[in-house]
Every structure is written in structure tokens, then in C-alpha cells.
Amino acid sequence: MAGNRSFMIKEWGRSHNQAKRIAAELGRRIVSGKYSQHETLPPEAELADEFNVHRSTVGAAKRLLGKPEHGFLYKVPDSGRWAVA
């Protein structure tokens, strides 16, 4: 699980844009164990409401976490959902 991975906000620089802020928070939740390995994240609409942003911003945050260099998420085939790596 993500327990052996450290999560540093500075991996993405000092930019404070919303997608990076949300990615940082989701990363913290993954590392803390709030989301289990292979568990799908809540729907974008739900996270968008929680963070008070547009769904596309949440999608951008999930894509950041799914980049190979970060490896926190993977896209579940044929579902459009993201799950914890």
C-alpha cells in the first residue's frame, strides 16, 4: 500500500493552483490510508463539491497523481474511475 511512500507537496513545485492543491490533499489521504489499495476514489462531482471547484479541476488533480513519476493512482479500464495504486 502507500504506507512506504512519502508524499511531498513540493514535488510539484511551489505553485498553488487548485489542481495541485487537490492532488496534494488526495495524496495525503492515500498515504494516511484513508483510501485502500485498489479502492476507487469518490466520483469527481463529489470531490468537486467538497473542494468547491469544477469537476475538470478534480480530473486534473487525479491525472497528476496518476503520472508514472508519482504512481498514486491508476485508471480502471472501461470505468472512467481512478483507483489507488
Buried (B, 14 or more C-beta within 10 A) or exposed (E): EBEEBEBEBEBBEEEEEBBBBBBBBBBEBBBEEEBEEEEBBBEBEEBBEEBEBEBEBBBBBBBBBBEEEBEBBBEEEEEEBBBBB
